[in-house]
Amino acid sequence: MIQKKFRLKRPEIEFLLRKGKELATDLFIVRFATSTEQIARFTVIASSRLSKKAVDRNRIKRQIYEAIRINMVDSATNTVIIPKKRALKSTYKEIESNIKQIISWIKKES
């Protein structure tokens, strides 16, 4: 899990879902926007549409947050990551490589 200061709050999440720029990879849908703060902040949304089992949703969120924690870069962006169903069957290495790709794209866009 990443530290609380690196996580988004509900109003920021709603704003990003409505007005943020969108990227898509094989495993994730990503919404992001530049932030007024000097740190990168993230959140992962795994709804029951992804899986009915809370165990599966929590496992994928833990894996994504760990990949973010390891590969985090200092850029002033807020990011929402929504995993696709395909991510449930992916290995941690695939998830981490997708997160690296997302972070590099966001860094270029900002």
Phi and psi in degrees as a GROMACS rama.xvg file:
@    title "Ramachandran Plot"
@    xaxis  label "Phi"
@    yaxis  label "Psi"
@TYPE xy
-86.8739  161.314  ILE-2
-64.292  156.22  GLN-3
-60.6484  -33.9149  LYS-4
-68.7236  -15.6195  LYS-5
-97.5478  4.86121  PHE-6
-104.885  151.11  ARG-7
-88.9547  154.563  LEU-8
-99.5838  164.938  LYS-9
-53.7549  -47.7314  ARG-10
-61.8226  -35.3026  PRO-11
-69.1554  -37.823  GLU-12
-64.0076  -46.5046  ILE-13
-61.3341  -39.7796  GLU-14
-62.6881  -45.6053  PHE-15
-63.7126  -39.5572  LEU-16
-65.7242  -31.0085  LEU-17
-84.3945  -44.8379  ARG-18
-121.373  -1.92948  LYS-19
-75.2152  159.761  GLY-20
-72.3406  150.357  LYS-21
-117.745  138.138  GLU-22
-127.71  155.229  LEU-23
-139.887  138.345  ALA-24
-120.406  -173.018  THR-25
-62.8963  -33.6793  ASP-26
-108.651  -17.9659  LEU-27
-138.405  154.624  PHE-28
-110.752  132.041  ILE-29
-125.785  132.052  VAL-30
-118.884  132.811  ARG-31
-149.566  160.672  PHE-32
-156.566  156.421  ALA-33
-69.2033  153.358  THR-34
-115.991  157.916  SER-35
-80.4277  -19.9839  THR-36
-85.3895  163.287  GLU-37
-92.4241  11.6562  GLN-38
-122.073  155.506  ILE-39
-84.0022  133.446  ALA-40
-126.769  143.137  ARG-41
-131.776  159.545  PHE-42
-150.499  152.941  THR-43
-118.79  129.728  VAL-44
-113.183  115.344  ILE-45
-122.409  96.7517  ALA-46
-83.2315  173.501  SER-47
-70.443  -11.7461  SER-48
-69.2998  -27.104  ARG-49
-67.9736  -49.5123  LEU-50
-158.414  143.836  SER-51
-75.1188  -19.7128  LYS-52
-88.9709  123.098  LYS-53
-62.4951  -30.6421  ALA-54
-60.0911  -44.599  VAL-55
-66.5465  -43.6727  ASP-56
-63.6094  -43.4188  ARG-57
-67.8984  -37.3131  ASN-58
-62.9633  -46.1282  ARG-59
-66.6647  -37.3935  ILE-60
-64.3588  -42.3421  LYS-61
-61.603  -42.2531  ARG-62
-65.4457  -41.1893  GLN-63
-66.7008  -45.4295  ILE-64
-62.1305  -37.2345  TYR-65
-66.2443  -42.9557  GLU-66
-62.9853  -38.3017  ALA-67
-65.6685  -45.4836  ILE-68
-58.9501  -41.6266  ARG-69
-72.3611  -37.1267  ILE-70
-105.715  13.5618  ASN-71
-62.6089  139.3  MET-72
-121.938  151.356  VAL-73
-81.1192  96.3636  ASP-74
-142.34  144.642  SER-75
-84.5312  72.8717  ALA-76
-132.316  149.558  THR-77
-105.79  133.872  ASN-78
-136.023  134.709  THR-79
-113.529  127.045  VAL-80
-114.186  125.979  ILE-81
-118.097  112.004  ILE-82
-73.2019  147.059  PRO-83
-91.1726  166.419  LYS-84
-59.9161  -30.0204  LYS-85
-62.8716  -26.7589  ARG-86
-65.9924  -27.0651  ALA-87
-62.571  -32.0008  LEU-88
-96.4316  0.589113  LYS-89
-83.8235  155.499  SER-90
-81.3512  165.806  THR-91
-62.6372  -36.6668  TYR-92
-60.828  -41.2524  LYS-93
-65.6915  -42.0591  GLU-94
-62.7685  -45.489  ILE-95
-63.8208  -40.6504  GLU-96
-66.6787  -36.3935  SER-97
-65.8719  -40.7871  ASN-98
-64.4301  -41.5738  ILE-99
-58.5247  -44.1403  LYS-100
-62.1099  -44.6607  GLN-101
-61.7828  -46.2837  ILE-102
-62.9918  -39.4145  ILE-103
-67.6401  -37.9254  SER-104
-64.0652  -44.5161  TRP-105
-63.1841  -39.8908  ILE-106
-62.8952  -39.7023  LYS-107
-66.5578  -41.4098  LYS-108
-69.6286  -29.7001  GLU-109
